[in-house]
Amino acid sequence: MDIVEQTNHTLHVGRGDTAGIVVRAAIDGRPLDVSEHEALVWVPEAGAVVSFGGIVRDHDGGRSVRSLEYSAYPAAAPILAQIASDVVTETDVRRVAVSHRVGQLEVGEVALACAVSADHRRSAFAVCAALVEEVKARLPVWKLQVFEDGRRSG
């Protein structure tokens, strides 16, 4: 499928009426809301909305985590849009929204929010899972962990 139109982080991917639409692909310093992403992708034609929230946990490798800090390559937003577009290609997905947080995050905050709508659950689950994996593999963001003992690793 081809990118038909790109405006304000909205990509229409596909041909004609079968286009899946990336309604959000954002790198954001503000708190992320998974339910907001779900609302962005819902359309009456969709029989399924699947979402994912990657949440900062309080441990890693047996050590207590106090917080994380994410930084991103300056051109990360268009890269995220391309990742979302790539994942939507050749699927029957209706809408996709994905955001990655940057800056200081505390335990319990959302670092990655994704939502996918499709006519059927199988496609929605598969595309949401693929999107998360591709973001983790391809998006140029870096994580610095701050542990309870004050040590840092990144």
PyMOL commands that set and color helices and strands:
alter all, ss='L'
color gray80, all
select helices_A, chain A and resi 16-18+34-41+76-88+121-138
alter helices_A, ss='H'
color red, helices_A
select strands_A, chain A and resi 3-7+10-13+20-28+48-55+59-60+63-72+93-101+103-106+110-118+141-147+152-153
alter strands_A, ss='S'
color yellow, strands_A
deselect
rebuild
show_as cartoon
